[in-house]
Amino acid sequence: MSDNADSSGIKFGRRSFLKGLGVAAASIAMPHIWIPNSAIAQTEARGAAKHLIYIRLSGGFRFTAAFNSDAAAEFNPFGKAENVASGAEWGVGKLFELAGWLNGDQGAQRAALGMRPLTEMADQIAVLPCIDHEPLSARADGNHNTGLQRFNTGYVGGGTSFLTMINYGLRERFEAARQRGEVALPAFSLGDSGMALGSGIYAAHRPPVMQGDGFESFGFSAANTLPEWAQMMSASVDQRYRDVHHPQNRAPVDAYMQTRAATELYAEIFNDDVLKIRNGSDEPIDGLSNQDLATIFGNSRAARNVRLALRLFHFGCPAVYFNQGSYDMHSGEENGLPRHIEELGHLLSGLEVALKAMSHPEGGTYWDHTLVVCGSEFGRTARGSRFNSARGSDHAGDYATRWMSMPVMGGLITAAGKGGRSLGMTRPSDLAPEGQVYSYRSLLKTLMDALGCDHREFFPADRPFDDLFA
């Protein structure tokens, strides 16, 4: 499978080209042997994002019914939306016309805040129709186990999750904040331990995994209940235990000690009323109160995760990951898919309004500093029919399973003029690629680069790409 396109998605902008000329000139001019350091391959937007909301559309998602709807009925049995926002060139699925959350009194409040069906805000979103786990592979990976491993880590059997990579890649930023006496929260996984893998040097950078949306169990400090002499003795025992281990074997001990230290450091934050998202408070935080967020998003599990993510960002958290929906519909998809996609449209519409209304401490709004990305472990297929015999869909080795047509939203996208753009395309009759194909690992690396992560140790064969930002 190939469309003769470079699967890494690399483009060289003017800035990158001039940098290359400068390095070349310097190497010629200096009268000694130049041995380069390991440079970070980067995009035009390196470090421009401060936050990432990464949403897994759980179970394998029928992308052709939502974000790549210019497809034959066997791939998209629900059709394409009408009356979409001007300038939106990606295929907006008809199911995004559903917006029952704008009905009734609460719906009127949401509309007054600026919320609208996703069809009307499609020009705020860019879509990458052909994201592929393995662009050089002969077929898709439609296995739940290995597909999810690829989604979480980039590889089958990968030992380090994407959020762990983010925390590790920002380790110097976290340390600098600590040296200034400040606390910056790490990336969080809300309810999914699969995004919290890491061993060896990465173990200490695994993200906290939250079950539920309360921090009561995190906010209690047992050590502080001990007298000072007992606290000192406990700390010295930990240090002596570390010292007796060979330096090459200290990573697990360091991970344990750093986790304890982080719990102590974060205890005050975790007790802050800002994170009590269900308290109904009318006090504005960054421009919106907890009650405002409840009005905007509602009270589903995914809605509470979004509300909590926005409050974690207030304390410097760079990324939050959570699941939405339950899309593994081998039966009942015809009637079940619409309500899940309706909720997804609600969340994305709410995020547009909330991010644009919230003031960021570094200036501008959270919209200016945040990327919102949705993906899944693979797409779905009915093998030549609109639905399978149980009115559902499956996953196999074909293009419908292969392509993750992933949406990306945020101020960096619209500022670059990429809102509404489709960065690639597929042939409607059979979903064969007719444009750029991107590796999933390249996308992860691009997101890390936008956050300013040091990603040199990860995915060495895949480069970040500029197509979203330049």
Long-range contacts (C-beta under 8 A, 24 or more apart in sequence): 1-135, 1-137, 1-138, 1-433, 3-432, 3-433, 3-434, 3-435, 3-437, 5-433, 5-435, 5-436, 5-437, 7-132, 7-135, 7-136, 7-437, 7-438, 7-439, 7-442, 8-438, 8-439, 8-442, 8-462, 8-463, 8-465, 9-436, 9-437, 9-438, 9-439, 9-442, 9-463, 9-465, 9-467, 10-463, 10-465, 10-466, 11-465, 11-466, 11-467, 11-470, 12-466, 13-44, 13-466, 13-470, 15-44, 16-44, 16-466, 38-456, 39-456, 40-449, 40-454, 40-455, 40-456, 41-445, 41-449, 41-463, 41-464, 42-449, 42-464, 43-446, 43-449, 43-450, 43-464, 43-465, 43-466, 43-468, 43-469, 43-470, 44-466, 44-469, 44-470, 45-412, 45-416, 45-449, 45-450, 45-466, 45-468, 45-469, 45-470, 46-449, 46-450, 46-452, 47-450, 47-451, 47-452, 48-369, 48-412, 48-450, 48-469, 49-369, 49-370, 49-371, 49-410, 49-412, 49-447, 49-450, 49-451, 49-452, 50-313, 50-318, 50-360, 50-362, 50-369, 50-370, 50-451, 51-313, 51-317, 51-318, 51-319, 51-320, 51-366, 51-369, 51-370, 51-371, 52-166, 52-318, 52-319, 52-320, 52-370, 52-371, 52-372, 52-373, 52-447, 52-450, 52-451, 53-306, 53-309, 53-319, 53-320, 53-351, 53-370, 53-371, 53-372, 53-373, 54-162, 54-163, 54-319, 54-320, 54-321, 54-373, 54-375, 54-447, 55-302, 55-321, 55-322, 55-323, 55-324, 55-347, 55-372, 55-373, 55-374, 55-375, 56-151, 56-192, 56-321, 56-322, 56-323, 56-324, 56-374, 56-375, 56-376, 56-377, 57-323, 57-324, 57-325, 57-327, 57-344, 57-374, 57-375, 57-376, 58-323, 58-324, 58-325, 58-326, 58-327, 58-328, 58-376, 59-144, 59-325, 59-326, 59-327, 59-328, 59-329, 59-376, 59-377, 60-142, 60-144, 60-147, 60-327, 60-328, 60-376, 60-377, 60-378, 60-379, 60-380, 60-395, 60-401, 61-325, 61-327, 61-375, 61-376, 61-379, 61-380, 61-404, 62-327, 62-333, 62-337, 62-379, 62-380, 62-393, 63-376, 63-379, 63-380, 63-403, 63-404, 63-405, 63-406, 64-91, 64-93, 64-379, 64-400, 64-405, 64-431, 65-93, 65-95, 65-337, 65-341, 66-93, 66-95, 66-96, 66-341, 66-344, 66-405, 67-91, 67-92, 67-93, 67-127, 67-129, 67-374, 67-405, 67-406, 67-407, 68-127, 68-129, 68-403, 68-405, 68-426, 69-93, 69-94, 70-425, 70-426, 70-428, 71-426, 71-428, 71-431, 72-428, 72-429, 72-430, 73-386, 74-382, 74-384, 74-385, 74-386, 75-381, 75-400, 75-431, 77-334, 77-382, 77-386, 77-387, 78-337, 78-338, 81-119, 81-122, 83-119, 84-119, 84-120, 84-122, 85-119, 85-120, 85-121, 85-122, 85-123, 85-124, 85-420, 86-123, 87-123, 87-419, 87-420, 88-122, 88-123, 88-125, 88-420, 89-420, 89-421, 89-422, 90-122, 90-125, 90-126, 90-127, 90-129, 90-407, 90-420, 90-421, 90-422, 91-127, 91-422, 92-118, 92-119, 92-122, 93-341, 95-337, 95-338, 95-341, 95-342, 95-345, 96-122, 96-341, 96-345, 98-338, 98-339, 98-341, 98-342, 98-345, 99-342, 99-345, 99-346, 99-349, 100-342, 101-298, 101-342, 101-346, 106-295, 109-295, 110-295, 110-296, 110-350, 113-292, 113-295, 113-296, 113-353, 113-357, 114-352, 114-353, 114-356, 114-357, 115-296, 115-349, 115-350, 115-352, 115-353, 116-349, 117-345, 117-349, 118-345, 118-348, 118-349, 121-348, 121-349, 121-352, 122-420, 123-419, 123-420, 124-352, 124-409, 124-413, 124-414, 124-419, 124-420, 125-348, 125-407, 125-408, 125-409, 125-413, 125-419, 125-420, 126-407, 126-408, 126-409, 126-413, 126-418, 126-419, 126-420, 126-421, 126-422, 126-423, 126-468, 127-405, 127-406, 127-407, 127-408, 127-421, 127-422, 127-423, 128-405, 128-406, 128-408, 128-423, 128-424, 128-436, 128-438, 128-443, 128-468, 129-403, 129-405, 129-422, 129-423, 129-424, 129-425, 129-426, 129-435, 130-403, 130-405, 130-424, 130-426, 130-433, 130-435, 130-436, 130-437, 130-438, 131-375, 131-403, 131-404, 131-405, 131-406, 131-438, 131-439, 131-440, 131-443, 132-402, 132-403, 132-404, 132-437, 132-438, 132-439, 132-440, 133-378, 133-404, 133-439, 133-440, 134-439, 135-437, 135-438, 135-439, 139-397, 139-398, 139-402, 140-378, 140-379, 140-395, 140-396, 140-397, 140-398, 140-399, 140-401, 140-402, 141-378, 141-397, 142-378, 142-394, 142-395, 142-396, 142-397, 142-401, 144-328, 144-377, 144-395, 147-377, 147-378, 147-395, 148-194, 148-377, 150-377, 150-440, 151-375, 151-376, 151-377, 151-440, 152-194, 152-195, 152-197, 153-197, 154-440, 154-441, 154-444, 154-458, 154-459, 158-197, 159-197, 159-198, 159-199, 159-202, 160-197, 160-198, 160-199, 160-202, 160-458, 161-189, 161-194, 161-195, 161-196, 161-197, 161-198, 161-206, 161-207, 162-195, 162-321, 162-444, 163-187, 163-188, 163-189, 163-195, 163-196, 163-206, 163-207, 163-319, 163-321, 164-195, 164-196, 164-197, 164-198, 164-202, 164-205, 164-206, 164-207, 165-202, 165-444, 165-448, 165-453, 165-455, 165-458, 166-207, 166-318, 166-319, 166-448, 166-451, 166-453, 167-205, 167-206, 167-207, 167-318, 168-198, 168-201, 168-202, 168-205, 168-453, 168-454, 168-457, 169-448, 169-451, 169-452, 169-453, 169-454, 169-455, 169-458, 170-318, 170-451, 170-452, 170-453, 170-454, 171-205, 171-454, 172-454, 173-452, 177-316, 178-265, 182-316, 183-265, 183-266, 183-268, 183-269, 183-315, 183-316, 184-315, 184-316, 184-317, 185-266, 185-269, 185-312, 185-315, 185-316, 185-317, 186-262, 186-317, 186-318, 187-317, 187-318, 187-319, 187-320, 187-321, 188-309, 188-312, 188-317, 188-319, 188-320, 188-321, 189-320, 189-321, 189-322, 190-305, 190-308, 190-309, 190-320, 190-321, 190-322, 191-301, 191-305, 191-322, 191-323, 192-321, 192-322, 192-323, 195-321, 199-251, 200-251, 201-251, 203-251, 203-252, 203-254, 203-255, 204-251, 204-254, 204-255, 204-258, 204-259, 206-255, 207-321, 210-308, 213-277, 213-278, 213-304, 213-305, 213-307, 213-308, 214-276, 215-270, 215-271, 215-275, 218-263, 218-266, 218-267, 218-270, 219-267, 219-270, 219-271, 220-267, 221-263, 221-264, 221-267, 223-264, 224-264, 224-267, 269-315, 272-315, 274-311, 274-314, 274-315, 275-308, 275-311, 275-312, 277-304, 277-307, 277-308, 277-311, 278-304, 285-311, 285-314, 286-314, 286-358, 286-359, 286-360, 286-361, 286-366, 287-357, 287-358, 287-359, 288-354, 288-357, 288-358, 293-354, 296-350, 296-353, 296-354, 297-346, 297-347, 297-350, 297-354, 298-346, 300-343, 302-343, 302-347, 303-346, 303-347, 303-350, 306-347, 306-350, 306-351, 310-354, 310-355, 310-358, 310-366, 313-366, 313-370, 318-451, 319-451, 324-374, 327-376, 327-380, 329-392, 329-393, 330-388, 330-390, 330-392, 330-393, 330-394, 331-388, 331-390, 331-391, 331-392, 332-390, 332-391, 332-392, 333-387, 333-391, 333-392, 333-393, 334-387, 334-391, 334-392, 335-391, 344-374, 348-372, 348-374, 348-407, 348-409, 351-409, 352-409, 355-410, 355-411, 364-411, 365-411, 367-410, 367-411, 368-411, 368-412, 368-415, 369-411, 370-410, 370-411, 371-408, 371-409, 371-410, 371-412, 371-413, 371-447, 371-450, 372-408, 372-409, 372-410, 373-406, 373-407, 373-408, 373-409, 373-447, 374-406, 374-407, 375-404, 375-406, 375-440, 376-404, 378-402, 378-404, 379-403, 379-404, 379-405, 398-431, 399-426, 399-430, 399-431, 399-432, 399-433, 400-431, 403-431, 403-433, 404-440, 406-443, 408-468, 412-450, 412-468, 412-469, 413-468, 413-469, 416-468, 416-469, 416-470, 418-467, 418-468, 418-469, 423-467, 423-468, 436-467, 438-465
